[in-house]
Amino acid sequence: QVQLVESGGGLVQPGGSLRLSCAASGSIFSIRDMGWYRQAPGKQRELVATITSGGNTNYADSVKGRFTISRNNAKITVYLQMNSLKPEDTAVYYCNAPDVITSALRRLDAWGQGTLVTVSS
């Protein structure tokens, strides 16, 4: 069993900052890429940012220059620093690890339960 647990969501004013964390736990042999997705009300889930185990990053155009993804491989944790937040960033943010190898050498696409970010004055 593998769990991804997000934290750090909440209510913030436009222009403010939040830092999301996602910690992986369970019977993990290895995790390659990790990333963040978001889903706003009435919209499809979309990619926000990804990071490889080597630290290479990729961002959606809508968040480039404002969001920063990072990870701590020793803690199996990925972070999303969100600055200059806008009302359109309001969404449930999900952590994803699409290629988890478990201790039983099974491959999983793991998702967290989501954390709500609301940007409003």
Buried (B, 14 or more C-beta within 10 A) or exposed (E): EBEBBBEBBEEBEEEBEBEBBBBBEBEBEEBEBBBBBBBBEEEEBEBBBBBEEEEEBBBBEEBEEBBBBBBEEEEBBBBBBBBEBEEEBBBBBBBBBBBBBBEEEEEBEBBBEBBEBBBEE
